[in-house]
Amino acid sequence: MTKRQIQLLRCVVQNHIQEAAPISSDLVMRKQALSCSPATIRSEMANLESMGYLDQPHTSAGRVPTDKAYRFYVDSLMRRERLTPEERERIQDLAVIKGDVHEILEQATHILGQISNELAVVLTPFMCHAIFDHLEFVSLNDNKVLVVIHVRSRSVKTVVLQIDSKMNARNLRNTASVLNERLSGLCLDEIKNSIQDRCRDANNVNDKLIQRLIDSAEEIFDFNEPLNMRTFGTNNILSQPEFSDTILLETLFELLEDRKSLSHLLSKQEKTFQVVIGQEHLDERLRPFSVISARYRIGTDLGSIGIIGPKRMRYSKILPLVERTADTISSYLS
């Protein structure tokens, strides 16, 4: 894009975030000090539309940013806002709450929702990054074996597997020894994703037991308790112009009721901090929205906090808000 097109795009995005309405070339002319004619602005906006950055809902209407425009804005054009002293103090107060972890996370949800004026979501810690220590096999009868999984700094987990073959104590010890050698020190997610490759060409083991372990890896190496998700700010969503569309509102409430899917979204977050916009979501129900989320740490366990809102959300304010809140929780609890 040319420098002028970048200026125009920034103007359209910022004003659409404020106005929640299509942005006309006349408004751009008033807001942006450009040494060009209204006709040139209309032509450049048409060029941005053909490049996939703007969309025109109706022939006579102005233009609105596309998902591509929001992504470019967040990555390259946006200037982060500074939180006010009052907002920073509210977040910092999380570090002096005299209560348990759940109380701190509850207050964090309220602070995020109130300051952002969007829907805040906080997910309690999950253990996908916990470190495997070792496992043991205990024979229960001819075709059942008890698998005892030890995770560092955690209690054990036991799972019963049924195997279509006889097993003796020596064979079980050898199989456990090989697995411990290949898996020790890995995080649970790494094991679930790579156990088949790591067990390939293993000698002096019970092949059927190994295969049964591979087939059941998602269950066996899942140490997560049922994830507890907190939300705050449903009324904030109801006040947004986008949600006068009842279909969009129904989609959001369906997603909030399906807490398992929403928890899965946040717990599978790959980066410490991320912004997912519209069509970038794998879950189609989330595609009308943007999600800004960050990880926080409690010891070796990870949780997530985030904001869900329309794609027209105030990214410049919400990004530093989510990051600072996650950092405050982590520094206090770790």
Secondary structure, 3 states (H helix, E strand, C coil): CCHHHHHHHHHHHHHHHHHCCCECHHHHHHHCCCCCCHHHHHHHHHHHHHCCCEECCCCCCCEEECHHHHHHHHHHHCCCCCCCHHHHHHHHHHHHCCCCHHHHHHHHHHHHHHHHCCEEEEEEEECCCCEEEEEEEEEEECCEEEEEEEECCCCCEEEEEECCCCCCHHHHHHHHHHHHHHHCCCEHHHHHHHHHHHCCCCCCCCHHHHHHHHHCHHHHCCCCCCCCEEEECHHHHHCCHHHHCHHHHHHHHHHHHCHHHHHHHHHCCCCCEEEEEHHHCCCHHHCCEEEEEEEEEECCEEEEEEEEEECCCCHHHHHHHHHHHHHHHHHHHC
